[in-house]
Amino acid sequence: MTKVKGKGFEMNWKGDQVVEEVEDKAILILADFGLAVEGKAKQELKPGHGVKTGTLRRSIHTANPEYNWAGDNIVPSKSAPNLGGKLVTAVRKGKQLVVAVGSGLIYAMTVHQGYGSFDGYHYLTNGLEKARSQQLNSIIQRHKV
């Protein structure tokens, strides 16, 4: 807090405090939004539409931007672990706050983007758009920014 004095007035400047409080809220909002995107992306994959064993769907998760996605690479099976559902705090990268959502399975981007005549299912970008249009406003309101 900085005191500013002028002719006939005195002001307590709380700009830095306000910026810090807004940034703290934004970090929480992005963490919740990452989980929303994760959930919507998983809903995009269903039997006959990108799902054979469910491994890809279970592998979609929220992560720190520095996360080593290659560590997700596991053999497809019905008993593969569910990597999602964990709240991940957004990280400052330059002037941005960032959280990542995806899958590190070797075939994940092929199923997302497609190959040859297969157009792909675009489950990550579709999940992002659905979470943004259906849930983002309520997430922001819940954090009372």
N, C-alpha and C positions, 0 to 999 in steps of 0.2 A: 504494500500500500504506500502510495506517495501522496504527500500533502502538497497541494498547489494553492498558493496565495496570490490574490490579485487585488485590485482596487475594490474594496468593499465586499470581498467574498473570500471564502476558504473552502476548498474542495478536497475530499479524500478520494484519490484516484484508486479504483479497484480493478482496473482493466486486466492486469496480469492474473489476478485471482479469478476473474470471470472467464478468461481464456482457458485457464487450467481446469475449471469446473466443467466447461463445455467439452473440452477434450476428454475428460474422464467419462462423461456421458456418451460421447461418440464412440469410445473404445467399447463400452458395454453394448451399445446399439449394434456395432459391427459384429461383436461376438454372437449376439442373438440372431442377427441377420444371417450370419454364416451357417448357423444351425438350421434356419428356415430354408436356405438355399439347398443345403445338404438333403433335407427331408423332401423337398420338391423334386430334386434331381433323382432321388431314389424312386419316387412315385412314377417318374417317366419310364422306368424300366420295369417291364412285366413279362410274364411268359409269352413267347411269340413276338416280343418287341424288345429284344436285347437281353433276355434272360433265358439261360439254359439251366444253370446250377444255382444262380443267385450270388455267386462270388463277386461279380462286378458291382452289383447293387450294394452288397454289404461292405465293399471296399471304399465306397464314396464317403469322404469325411472332410471335416474342417481341420485346417492345420495352420501353423505358423508359416509365414512366407519362406522361412529358411529350411523348412521340413525336407528331409531326403525322401522323396516320393518313391525312389527305386526300392526302398525297404518294404513297400506294400506288395511287391511281386510274390504272389503265392500260387500254389497249384489250385486250379478251379475245383471246388468240391462243395457239397451241401453242408459240410461241417466247417467251412472257412470262417474265421472270426469276423465279427461285426466291428469295423473300425470307427464307426461314427458315433454320434450322440454325446460327444465331449465338448464342453464349452471351451473355446480357445480365444484368448485375449488378443485383440488386434495389436499390431506392432507399428511403431513409427518408422517410416522409410522416407527420409527427406522431410518434405512437408505433408506427406500423406500418411494416413493410418490404413494398414493393410491386414487382411485375413485371407487365407486361401481355401478353396474348396475344390476337391478333385479326387482322382484315384491314380495310384501309381502302378496299377496292373499294366503289363506290357501291351495288352490289347485294348486298353481303355479308350485311348484316343481314336483307334480305328473304328470302334463301335460308335464313338461320338461323331467323328468327322466323316466316316464312310471310306470306301475304297472302290475302285472300278465303277461298276454300275450301281453299287449300293450307296445311297445318299447319306447314311448315318442316321442316328437317332437324336443327336444334339441334346442329350439329356442334361448336360451341365448348363448350357445357355438357356434351354427351355426352363429348367429349374430356377435359374437366376431371374428370368423374366416373370415367372409366376410368383416367386417369393416377393419380388419388388412390387408387383401390382396388387397382390393379395394380402401381404403381411407387413411390409415396411412401415406404412403409416401407423399401424397399431403398435409396432415395436417402438417407434419413436415416441408415441404418446405414453406408452407404459413407463418410459424412462423420464418423462416430464421435462423435456428440454425446453 
